[in-house]
């Protein structure tokens, strides 16, 4: 059997997240509705709710991704064999 449905589901979730990030950047998360996210992402509300319980869960997901990326970058820089001052420079970029 083909894995296409699970690939599509993954793409839909990414599509929701990308669209929400764009809208949140432009309008702040409090002003953006689930309906707007769905309209811009070209998905149904049912699809949205398959991936996220509500908008707060989506915001938390996006936050968690950013935090994880920040820790990953921090660990990468910390492991570098460079002087401490250069590590600090890397972290502030």
Secondary structure by P-SEA (a helix, b strand, c coil): ccaaaaaaaaaaaaaaaaaaaaaaaacccccccaaaaaaaacccaaaaaaccccaaaaaaaaaaaaaaaaaaaaaaaaaccccaaaaaaaaac
